[in-house]
Structure formats: C-alpha cells, structure tokens
Amino acid sequence: MNKEWAELNKTLQSQLKKESTFKAGVKTVLMLRQKLFDALYGLKTELTREDFNSCPYINEEGYHSKTIAYSIWHIFRIEDIVAHTLIDHSEQILLSEYYAERINAPIITTGNELDGKQIIAFSEALNLDELYQYITAVKNSTNKIINDLSFTDLKRKMSDADKERLKQLNVVSTDEKAYWLIDYWCGKDIRGLIQMPFTRHWIMHIEACLRIKNRIRR
C-alpha cells in the first residue's frame, strides 16, 4: 500500500474515534480522498481509451483482475448508493442526473456480478468523459455529506427500513457475488462506512488500477 495513503488512513481511523479529534479526522478523510481522486484523474491523462478496457490480470484473483474503467465505475457506484440511499436518504446521483444514459452504462448496479469477459465488454461500452463527470459529482456530494456529519452521527447504524429501501431500488444485483453487499453495508455504523467504502475501498481499487497501468504501459 502507498505509504502516504496508508498513514492517512490509519490517522483518520484514530481521529474519528474521539470527539475531541473528530473534526480533524474529517479533514484527514477529505485530504486522503482528494489525493486518491487526483491519482484517478492522472490516469485519464496518462492512458489511452483502450487502456481503460485492458484486463491484463483477467485470470487472477483480486482487485487487479478487473479493468480500470470498471474499477472506477465500481468505486463510485458503491459510494453513490451508500452515501445517498443509506446515509443521506436522498436520491442517488446516477438516477437524479440520468448518468446511466449519459455514460451509456448497460447496468446501474455495482458490477460485482460481472465476470472477466463481461467486465471488458462493459468497459468498452462506457463514455469515459461522462464517467469522470459522474465520479466528480459523487465525490463532491459525498464530501459534503461527510462534512455535515456530527460526531454523534458516526454511531448511527442502518435500519431495516434502510435495507428495504435499498433492495427496492435494484441497484445491487441479486447474484450471490453482489447481494451480500446489502447485509455488509447495513451491518455497519456511519463511521464504519466512512472506512468502507469511502476511504479504504478507494485505496484498494486505485492501487489495483495503478498496478494495471504499470503492466500495460511496460
């Protein structure tokens, strides 16, 4: 793991546990997210459109066995779902701003259900410029939601109503490779969700993207 990202991730976990350091923790969260987001935008300038569809580790297990385009979609679909449907009780940006149509995405789910060849075909279909507009909108919106949280809010757990509302939206596939996400998210409090998916989840997938980049640009 990138040492700077790892250290910031460790620091924010500690800061968010105490009310006296909570505000500093929020600043650390936003700082880490910006550094990670900058790394994603760097890919857009460094790589060709075809590079985003490349899957050089397709036969391996792990985050690096995907494409960069898929990984970007996956990171921010999960964040959009969790931030808006579960935490903020508001409409997801993908839905409110018609981004699925703008991105030309054949699905509105997280993509966990897709296999290797499906991931490549999915990646090839996407409008990359619109995808980057979408992830920018999601990141900014989530940052505002995080900024507006109080220390007490961090202890709030997801309710049965939250879980049911999420199921009714059909934004998580019923495939066994994806459906577990609903119980996973709804078993956490907001502090846990800040870690997964708002920070550590980003780190894992973006580091995988950088690994893919290094392989295809040799």
Sequence and secondary structure as in RCSB ss.txt:
>XXXX:A:sequence
MNKEWAELNKTLQSQLKKESTFKAGVKTVLMLRQKLFDALYGLKTELTREDFNSCPYINEEGYHSKTIAYSIWHI
FRIEDIVAHTLIDHSEQILLSEYYAERINAPIITTGNELDGKQIIAFSEALNLDELYQYITAVKNSTNKIINDLS
FTDLKRKMSDADKERLKQLNVVSTDEKAYWLIDYWCGKDIRGLIQMPFTRHWIMHIEACLRIKNRIRR
>XXXX:A:secstr
  HHHHHHHHHHHHHHTSGGGHHHHHHHHHHHHHHHHHHHHHHHHHS TGGGG  TTTTS SGGGS HHHHHHHH
HHHHHIIIIIIII S  HHHHTTHHHHHT S  S STT  HHHHHHHHHHS HHHHHHHHHHHHHHHHHHHHT  
TGGGG B  HHHHHHHHHHT S SSTTTTHHHHHHHTSBHHHHHHTTTTHHHHHHHHHHHHHHHHHT 
